[in-house]
Amino acid sequence: MTIIRPNRPAPVGAEAVPDSHGLNLFRADPTLAALLPLYLQGDLLDHLAPHLDRLGGLAGGRLADLAATADANPPELLHRTRRGEDAQTIAYHPAYREMERLAFGEFGLAALSHRAGVLDWPAPMPAAAKYAITYLFVQAEFGLCCPVSMTDSLTRTLRKFGAPDLVARYLPALTSQDLDALHQGAMFMTEQGAGSDIANTAVTAAPKPDGTWALTGDKWFCSNPDAELAMVLARPEGAAPGIRGVSLFLLPRTLPDGGANRYRILRLKEKLGTRSMASGEIRLEGATAWMIGEPGAGMRQMADMVNNSRLSNGVRAAGMMRRAVTEALFIAHRRIAFGAPIVTLPLMRRQLAKMLVRAEQARSMVFQTAEALRRSDAGEPGAYALLRILTPLLKFRACRDARVVTGDAMEVRGGCGYIEDFPDARLVRDAHLGSIWEGTSNIVALDVLRAAAREGSLEALEAHLARLRAETAQPLEGLEAATARAFALARHAGGDGGPALARQAATGLYNVASATMLAWEARAVPERRLLGAMALAHRVLPRDPLAAEDTPIPDALLPDPGA
């Protein structure tokens, strides 16, 4: 087959290197604006539109510059003041502090789900609003979104399980947009012998006469280690061995009387990615803390915070994939090779489409999970069971897909993508985080089976997908049969098949669910149906790897984000 292309001369020198800096990432992605009416009420969406547009401009310009600067200038642990006082601080680059002002202050990302008034909206906003903003913000900066998520999640868990006096004392600071008053949050779970296996928690808690507890021991991986408040897992003295002896505690950095609490940051970690944000090791030296909720229920209560963080991880993975796709499309429309823009080359079009399918699967899962969270918090029957399975499905698969999509986008840019002048290398480094923190892929896939066994979540997801198919004007051929097989595999994995099938089962559920959601969203964006069909054909249905097939990729699927 001979392909005839226009013989377009390639630019010479710097003009030959496409650079998307300054691109408004909200305007470059019109699908986001088209999908939001499916998930947000009209008056709220109208109110948010200018804020999303402003953030899109920041994310493609000034915020991107701040993120690159903070990544190149990681935080530094200082043990003493210049006068010789033994007082630990972490020194952050001014670029990081400015990003904090934007995330916590201007856009109120840690507060907008918990109180009215953020971005001048007269009520707390639903999860879909928070995640739409996060989805844009993370396209410029991933590292800071971890402290933002942990602050939001700690606030949620404290409100749910904390004593009223603790909630009253700390809620205003946790939801403040004034950085001088703000209390950021963290969670200290991991120990050298207790990563995913929380039953091995060795940090101990001793009761004190005033009703507080003294925590002693080491925590091995603590992100945002200088946070004002942290949720900590510890084993009270005399408690039962194993997971049932672990309780949850709220640890303040500064005590109510203004004194420093008794714990130290031993060192900061040198990480592959998220270099802008500090992660460190903590030594608790009889540190004062309050028990949260019931004794021995620590992991069950911490799971609320972990699941919220897992959902945020999935959102961030989806956002990073979108940034990678936007970069790749921008380059493909402008890079001239062999006499034409490379977006016209059949193999490149196929590569771009494969990236796009994964990114858009994740986006659909994000907003469907956000809606399940809203319904669950409202007490709607069955919504919690649905949320309970969508969350680990999103976290498991989207975070793994982000590693592939960001790597492929780097390849589209070629050699320039491998150097740190452009965002691709940082996207690749940061993308590897999501499938490790808050549970590795194995742990999260097993959690899908746990949700099915304990919450009836398979039935909830089955009913949800059936409803979406019924509401879809043009259902995908073969989807219903494939869905039945995916659920049969999940039930087998939860029974006789055993946990060795957990990842295969979770992948099957994710792919049929996201294909269903994409087809349902075609009511707002017709191209979603084609993406759903591609997800079904290439990620679910059996295929002959030696078959000679050529699927044309329509131009509408690969728009120019800079047009």
C-alpha distance (Angstrom), angle and dihedral (degrees) to the residues before:
residue distance angle dihedral
M1 . . .
T2 3.81 . .
I3 3.79 117.1 .
I4 3.81 114.9 -155.7
R5 3.79 115.3 -154.3
P6 3.78 132.5 174.8
N7 3.78 111.7 -94.8
R8 3.78 96.7 -122.4
P9 3.81 115.0 175.1
A10 3.79 115.4 -123.1
P11 3.80 118.8 -122.5
V12 3.79 116.6 -108.1
G13 3.80 127.2 -125.8
A14 3.79 121.9 -14.2
E15 3.81 92.2 -6.0
A16 3.81 88.3 67.2
V17 3.84 91.9 63.9
P18 3.84 112.5 79.2
D19 3.80 113.4 -141.1
S20 3.81 119.8 -170.4
H21 3.81 95.1 -169.8
G22 3.79 109.6 138.6
L23 3.80 94.4 27.1
N24 3.81 113.6 141.9
L25 3.81 100.1 -123.6
F26 3.81 93.3 -158.9
R27 3.80 93.6 53.5
A28 3.81 90.6 41.5
D29 3.82 88.4 60.8
P30 3.83 107.1 50.5
T31 3.80 90.0 167.0
L32 3.80 89.5 73.4
A33 3.78 92.6 57.2
A34 3.81 90.5 44.9
L35 3.82 93.7 51.4
L36 3.80 99.2 45.1
P37 3.84 95.0 76.8
L38 3.82 86.8 65.1
Y39 3.79 90.8 59.6
L40 3.82 108.2 26.9
Q41 3.79 131.1 55.7
G42 3.80 113.9 -108.1
D43 3.80 99.9 -113.2
L44 3.80 93.0 49.5
L45 3.78 91.6 46.3
D46 3.80 91.4 50.2
H47 3.80 88.9 50.5
L48 3.81 93.3 48.7
A49 3.81 97.1 45.1
P50 3.83 96.6 86.4
H51 3.80 90.9 44.1
L52 3.80 91.3 51.8
D53 3.78 90.0 47.7
R54 3.80 91.5 50.7
L55 3.79 91.8 47.7
G56 3.81 90.3 48.2
G57 3.79 89.1 56.7
L58 3.80 91.8 47.5
A59 3.81 93.1 47.0
G60 3.78 91.9 54.8
G61 3.79 94.6 43.1
R62 3.80 132.1 11.0
L63 3.81 96.8 16.3
A64 3.80 89.8 48.8
D65 3.82 89.4 53.4
L66 3.80 91.9 49.0
A67 3.80 90.7 48.9
A68 3.80 92.8 51.2
T69 3.80 91.2 48.5
A70 3.81 93.8 47.9
D71 3.80 90.9 47.6
A72 3.80 90.3 54.2
N73 3.83 92.2 46.4
P74 3.82 107.2 47.3
P75 3.81 122.7 -168.6
E76 3.80 121.2 -84.4
L77 3.81 127.9 -144.0
L78 3.81 113.4 -130.8
H79 3.80 117.1 -165.7
R80 3.80 101.2 -171.5
T81 3.77 139.5 27.9
R82 3.77 120.5 -114.6
R83 3.83 87.5 -102.0
G84 3.80 90.8 58.1
E85 3.80 98.6 -102.5
D86 3.80 116.4 151.4
A87 3.81 96.3 -121.0
Q88 3.80 121.7 133.4
T89 3.77 121.6 -141.8
I90 3.78 135.2 164.7
A91 3.79 114.2 -132.0
Y92 3.81 113.2 -144.5
H93 3.77 126.3 -168.0
P94 3.83 113.7 -105.4
A95 3.81 88.3 -115.4
Y96 3.81 89.8 63.5
R97 3.80 91.3 47.8
E98 3.78 89.8 52.4
M99 3.80 90.4 51.4
E100 3.81 88.5 51.5
R101 3.80 88.7 53.7
L102 3.79 90.4 53.1
A103 3.82 96.8 44.3
F104 3.82 102.3 37.7
G105 3.78 97.4 24.5
E106 3.78 116.2 31.3
F107 3.82 98.3 27.8
G108 3.82 97.0 27.5
L109 3.79 92.8 -145.3
A110 3.82 94.8 166.1
A111 3.80 93.6 45.4
L112 3.79 109.4 38.6
S113 3.83 95.3 84.9
H114 3.80 92.2 50.3
R115 3.79 108.6 44.7
A116 3.77 144.5 18.3
G117 3.79 124.6 -104.4
V118 3.81 101.7 51.1
L119 3.81 109.3 135.5
D120 3.83 84.7 -0.8
W121 3.81 92.8 -71.4
P122 3.84 111.1 145.0
A123 3.82 96.9 -135.5
P124 3.81 140.5 32.9
M125 3.80 109.1 -76.4
P126 3.81 125.2 -121.0
A127 3.77 121.2 -107.8
A128 3.82 93.0 -101.9
A129 3.81 90.3 62.9
K130 3.79 93.1 49.1
Y131 3.77 92.4 47.9
A132 3.80 93.9 46.0
I133 3.81 88.4 57.7
T134 3.81 92.2 42.9
Y135 3.81 89.9 48.8
L136 3.80 89.2 59.8
F137 3.81 97.4 39.0
V138 3.80 94.1 52.1
Q139 3.79 90.9 55.1
A140 3.80 84.8 75.2
E141 3.83 103.6 27.6
F142 3.78 129.9 21.0
G143 3.83 103.3 168.2
L144 3.80 98.8 63.2
C145 3.81 90.4 47.5
C146 3.82 87.8 71.3
P147 3.85 94.5 64.1
V148 3.81 89.0 40.9
S149 3.80 91.0 53.6
M150 3.80 93.6 44.6
T151 3.80 91.8 50.1
D152 3.79 90.8 50.0
S153 3.82 91.8 45.3
L154 3.82 94.8 45.7
T155 3.80 89.3 51.3
R156 3.80 90.3 51.8
T157 3.81 93.3 48.9
L158 3.81 93.8 44.6
R159 3.80 91.3 51.3
K160 3.79 90.7 48.3
F161 3.81 100.7 46.1
G162 3.81 108.5 9.9
A163 3.81 126.4 105.8
P164 3.82 112.5 -98.2
D165 3.81 93.0 -114.1
L166 3.82 91.7 55.0
V167 3.79 91.5 47.7
A168 3.80 90.9 49.6
R169 3.81 91.8 47.4
Y170 3.81 98.8 48.7
L171 3.81 109.3 22.3
P172 3.84 95.2 82.6
A173 3.81 91.9 52.6
L174 3.80 94.1 43.8
T175 3.81 90.8 54.0
S176 3.80 97.8 39.0
Q177 3.79 120.6 124.5
D178 3.81 90.1 -161.1
L179 3.80 104.8 94.8
D180 3.80 91.6 -152.4
A181 3.80 90.3 58.6
L182 3.81 98.1 33.6
H183 3.81 121.1 114.6
Q184 3.79 110.1 -157.1
G185 3.81 119.2 -152.9
A186 3.80 136.7 -134.3
M187 3.79 139.9 171.4
F188 3.79 122.6 -132.7
M189 3.81 108.0 -162.5
T190 3.78 110.2 127.8
E191 3.80 123.0 91.8
Q192 3.78 129.2 173.9
G193 3.80 90.3 -100.6
A194 3.79 97.5 28.4
G195 3.77 113.8 57.8
S196 3.77 110.7 129.0
D197 3.82 89.0 -9.4
I198 3.80 98.8 75.9
A199 3.83 90.5 173.4
N200 3.83 87.0 78.8
T201 3.82 93.1 62.0
A202 3.80 107.1 144.1
V203 3.82 102.6 178.0
T204 3.80 106.8 110.8
A205 3.78 133.2 -146.2
A206 3.80 123.3 -151.2
P207 3.83 121.2 -166.2
K208 3.81 118.0 -116.9
P209 3.82 126.1 -153.0
D210 3.82 93.1 -111.0
G211 3.82 92.5 58.8
T212 3.80 96.2 -100.7
W213 3.79 124.7 111.4
A214 3.81 133.5 -125.6
L215 3.82 112.9 -133.4
T216 3.81 120.4 -154.4
G217 3.79 130.7 -178.1
D218 3.79 142.8 51.9
K219 3.78 131.3 -62.3
W220 3.77 111.8 -158.5
F221 3.82 107.0 -159.2
C222 3.79 117.4 26.8
S223 3.77 119.4 163.9
N224 3.79 117.2 -155.4
P225 3.83 87.7 17.8
D226 3.80 94.1 178.2
A227 3.81 93.0 55.5
E228 3.79 114.7 137.3
L229 3.82 91.3 -126.8
A230 3.80 132.3 27.2
M231 3.77 134.8 179.7
V232 3.82 108.2 -132.6
L233 3.79 133.0 -171.2
A234 3.82 115.2 -140.9
R235 3.80 139.5 156.9
P236 3.82 115.3 -117.3
E237 3.80 114.6 -133.0
G238 3.78 110.0 -87.7
A239 3.80 93.7 14.5
A240 3.78 121.1 142.3
P241 3.80 118.6 -87.5
G242 3.75 119.7 -105.2
I243 3.78 130.2 28.4
R244 3.82 94.4 -37.1
G245 3.78 91.1 65.1
V246 3.81 95.4 56.6
S247 3.81 120.2 100.5
L248 3.79 134.3 -172.5
F249 3.81 122.9 -116.6
L250 3.80 136.7 -174.7
L251 3.81 110.6 -133.1
P252 3.83 119.4 -163.6
R253 3.78 120.8 -158.0
T254 3.78 90.6 -149.0
L255 3.80 119.9 38.7
P256 3.82 121.1 -129.4
D257 3.80 90.0 -103.4
G258 3.82 90.2 57.6
G259 3.79 96.4 -105.0
A260 3.79 124.6 128.6
N261 3.79 116.7 -99.7
R262 3.79 120.3 -118.2
Y263 3.78 104.5 -99.0
R264 3.77 135.4 96.1
I265 3.79 137.1 -150.7
L266 3.80 103.8 -128.0
R267 3.80 97.8 -168.7
L268 3.78 143.2 -32.1
K269 3.79 121.6 -108.6
E270 3.79 123.5 -116.2
K271 3.80 102.2 -135.1
L272 3.78 136.7 -167.9
G273 3.80 90.6 -127.8
T274 3.81 142.0 -0.9
R275 3.79 86.2 58.1
S276 3.78 93.5 157.6
M277 3.81 91.3 66.2
A278 3.80 124.7 65.1
S279 3.80 123.3 -119.0
G280 3.77 120.0 177.3
E281 3.78 151.6 155.7
I282 3.79 119.6 -90.6
R283 3.81 129.5 -154.8
L284 3.79 113.6 -160.3
E285 3.81 110.8 -152.4
G286 3.79 102.7 -174.4
A287 3.80 91.2 -48.5
T288 3.80 116.3 -173.8
A289 3.80 116.0 -115.2
W290 3.79 140.5 158.4
M291 3.80 122.4 -124.2
I292 3.79 111.8 -118.8
G293 3.79 117.4 -146.2
E294 3.77 124.0 -30.1
P295 3.83 125.3 -6.4
G296 3.79 111.6 -102.9
A297 3.80 93.7 17.0
G298 3.78 94.3 94.4
M299 3.77 99.3 120.7
R300 3.80 93.6 43.8
Q301 3.80 90.3 52.6
M302 3.79 94.9 40.2
A303 3.82 87.3 51.1
D304 3.80 87.8 70.8
M305 3.80 89.7 59.7
V306 3.81 92.9 40.3
N307 3.81 93.2 50.7
N308 3.80 91.3 49.9
S309 3.80 88.6 50.2
R310 3.80 90.5 47.9
L311 3.78 90.0 54.1
S312 3.80 89.4 49.7
N313 3.81 89.2 50.0
G314 3.79 89.5 55.5
V315 3.80 90.9 48.9
R316 3.78 90.7 51.1
A317 3.81 92.2 48.4
A318 3.81 89.4 52.1
G319 3.80 91.1 49.2
M320 3.79 93.1 49.7
M321 3.80 90.6 49.5
R322 3.80 89.5 51.7
R323 3.81 91.2 51.3
A324 3.80 90.0 48.9
V325 3.82 91.2 50.1
T326 3.81 91.9 46.7
E327 3.81 90.3 52.2
A328 3.80 92.0 47.1
L329 3.81 93.5 48.9
F330 3.80 92.0 46.4
I331 3.79 90.8 52.8
A332 3.80 94.8 42.5
H333 3.80 91.9 55.8
R334 3.83 92.3 49.3
R335 3.78 108.2 31.5
I336 3.80 108.3 95.4
A337 3.80 117.0 -152.1
F338 3.80 131.3 156.4
G339 3.78 90.1 5.9
A340 3.82 99.9 -54.2
P341 3.82 143.5 60.6
I342 3.79 106.8 -78.1
V343 3.82 90.6 -123.4
T344 3.81 86.1 76.6
L345 3.81 93.0 59.4
P346 3.84 110.9 101.6
L347 3.80 96.5 -137.5
M348 3.80 92.1 47.8
R349 3.81 90.5 49.7
R350 3.78 89.2 52.9
Q351 3.81 91.6 50.0
L352 3.81 92.1 48.7
A353 3.80 91.3 49.0
K354 3.81 92.2 51.6
M355 3.81 89.9 52.5
L356 3.78 91.3 46.7
V357 3.81 93.7 52.0
R358 3.82 92.4 56.2
A359 3.79 92.9 45.0
E360 3.79 93.9 49.0
Q361 3.80 93.7 45.1
A362 3.79 87.4 58.0
R363 3.81 93.3 46.7
S364 3.81 91.8 53.9
M365 3.81 91.1 48.0
V366 3.82 90.7 49.8
F367 3.78 95.1 57.0
Q368 3.80 95.0 39.2
T369 3.82 89.3 52.1
A370 3.81 91.3 46.3
E371 3.80 88.9 53.8
A372 3.82 90.3 49.2
L373 3.82 88.6 52.2
R374 3.80 91.1 51.9
R375 3.79 91.5 49.7
S376 3.81 92.2 45.2
D377 3.79 93.1 51.6
A378 3.81 88.2 49.4
G379 3.81 89.0 56.7
E380 3.80 96.8 -114.3
P381 3.84 110.3 167.6
G382 3.79 113.3 -104.4
A383 3.80 94.5 9.4
Y384 3.81 95.2 104.9
A385 3.80 91.3 52.9
L386 3.81 89.3 51.4
L387 3.81 92.5 47.1
R388 3.79 90.0 47.4
I389 3.83 92.3 62.4
L390 3.81 100.8 32.6
T391 3.82 91.0 56.7
P392 3.83 98.0 59.5
L393 3.81 91.4 37.8
L394 3.81 90.2 56.6
K395 3.78 94.3 42.5
F396 3.80 93.6 47.5
R397 3.78 101.5 46.2
A398 3.82 105.0 27.2
C399 3.80 92.1 51.0
R400 3.79 91.4 51.6
D401 3.80 92.4 45.0
A402 3.81 90.3 52.2
R403 3.78 89.7 64.2
V404 3.80 89.9 56.5
V405 3.81 97.8 42.3
T406 3.80 95.6 47.6
G407 3.81 90.3 48.1
D408 3.78 92.2 50.2
A409 3.79 91.3 48.1
M410 3.79 89.7 53.2
E411 3.80 87.8 54.5
V412 3.82 91.9 52.3
R413 3.79 88.8 58.5
G414 3.80 90.2 47.6
G415 3.78 121.2 -158.7
C416 3.81 92.3 -8.8
G417 3.79 88.4 60.6
Y418 3.79 91.2 61.0
I419 3.79 95.1 58.1
E420 3.79 124.4 78.3
D421 3.82 95.2 -119.9
F422 3.81 89.5 86.0
P423 3.84 127.9 49.2
D424 3.83 97.1 -113.0
A425 3.80 98.4 86.5
R426 3.82 92.7 50.1
L427 3.80 90.9 46.9
V428 3.80 89.6 54.5
R429 3.80 92.6 47.7
D430 3.79 94.1 46.8
A431 3.81 93.7 43.9
H432 3.80 91.7 66.9
L433 3.78 91.5 63.3
G434 3.79 98.4 68.6
S435 3.79 96.3 64.5
I436 3.82 91.7 52.1
W437 3.81 110.1 39.6
E438 3.80 120.7 73.4
G439 3.80 88.5 17.4
T440 3.78 133.0 -19.5
S441 3.79 120.4 -109.0
N442 3.80 92.6 -92.7
I443 3.79 93.2 50.3
V444 3.80 94.0 47.5
A445 3.81 93.5 45.6
L446 3.80 88.7 52.9
D447 3.80 87.9 50.2
V448 3.81 88.3 61.2
L449 3.82 88.3 60.3
R450 3.80 90.4 44.5
A451 3.80 91.0 54.1
A452 3.79 89.6 49.9
A453 3.80 92.4 50.8
R454 3.80 99.2 42.1
E455 3.81 105.9 29.9
G456 3.80 105.7 30.0
S457 3.77 86.5 -116.6
L458 3.80 97.2 152.0
E459 3.78 90.1 60.7
A460 3.81 91.0 46.7
L461 3.81 92.0 51.4
E462 3.80 91.8 44.5
A463 3.80 91.2 54.0
H464 3.80 91.9 45.5
L465 3.79 93.7 52.2
A466 3.81 91.5 45.9
R467 3.80 88.9 54.7
L468 3.80 91.9 49.7
R469 3.81 91.4 49.5
A470 3.80 90.4 50.2
E471 3.81 89.8 52.6
T472 3.82 93.7 48.0
A473 3.78 114.5 102.3
Q474 3.83 94.2 -151.2
P475 3.81 110.7 25.6
L476 3.79 116.3 -155.3
E477 3.78 115.2 -101.3
G478 3.79 110.8 -111.5
L479 3.80 94.5 10.8
E480 3.79 97.8 111.7
A481 3.82 93.1 50.7
A482 3.81 91.8 45.5
T483 3.80 90.2 49.3
A484 3.79 91.1 53.1
R485 3.80 90.1 52.1
A486 3.81 92.2 48.1
F487 3.79 91.8 53.4
A488 3.81 91.1 45.4
L489 3.81 89.1 54.2
A490 3.81 91.4 48.5
R491 3.80 91.3 51.2
H492 3.80 90.3 47.8
A493 3.81 90.4 50.1
G494 3.80 89.4 51.3
G495 3.79 90.4 50.4
D496 3.79 132.4 23.0
G497 3.81 94.8 -8.7
G498 3.78 93.1 63.1
P499 3.80 134.3 -154.0
A500 3.81 93.9 -56.5
L501 3.82 86.0 80.9
A502 3.81 95.0 50.3
R503 3.81 96.7 103.4
Q504 3.79 93.8 44.5
A505 3.81 90.6 48.8
A506 3.80 93.9 46.4
T507 3.81 91.5 48.6
G508 3.80 90.8 51.3
L509 3.80 92.6 49.8
Y510 3.81 92.1 47.1
N511 3.78 93.4 50.7
V512 3.80 97.9 47.0
A513 3.82 91.0 42.8
S514 3.80 94.3 50.2
A515 3.82 92.3 44.3
T516 3.80 88.3 53.4
M517 3.80 91.6 48.8
L518 3.80 93.3 48.0
A519 3.80 91.4 52.4
W520 3.83 90.4 47.8
E521 3.83 90.7 51.4
A522 3.82 90.3 56.7
R523 3.80 86.0 90.8
A524 3.82 85.6 76.4
V525 3.81 101.8 26.8
P526 3.83 114.6 24.1
E527 3.83 92.9 -158.4
R528 3.81 89.1 66.3
R529 3.80 89.5 77.5
L530 3.80 91.7 58.5
L531 3.80 90.4 48.3
G532 3.80 89.7 50.9
A533 3.79 90.6 50.3
M534 3.81 90.1 49.9
A535 3.80 91.7 49.4
L536 3.79 89.3 51.1
A537 3.80 95.0 45.7
H538 3.80 98.6 43.1
R539 3.80 103.3 31.3
V540 3.80 104.9 31.4
L541 3.80 117.2 20.0
P542 3.82 122.3 72.3
R543 3.79 114.7 -96.5
D544 3.77 135.5 -173.4
P545 3.82 106.1 -120.6
L546 3.80 90.1 -156.2
A547 3.80 96.3 49.7
A548 3.80 115.4 116.5
E549 3.77 102.3 -127.0
D550 3.76 130.3 158.7
T551 3.79 116.4 -169.3
P552 3.83 109.9 -168.9
I553 3.80 112.4 -133.1
P554 3.82 110.7 -142.6
D555 3.79 119.3 -133.2
A556 3.81 90.7 -121.4
L557 3.79 89.1 67.5
L558 3.81 93.1 55.4
P559 3.81 105.9 44.0
D560 3.78 123.6 173.1
P561 3.84 106.1 -103.9
G562 3.78 90.6 -157.2
A563 3.78 97.3 50.7
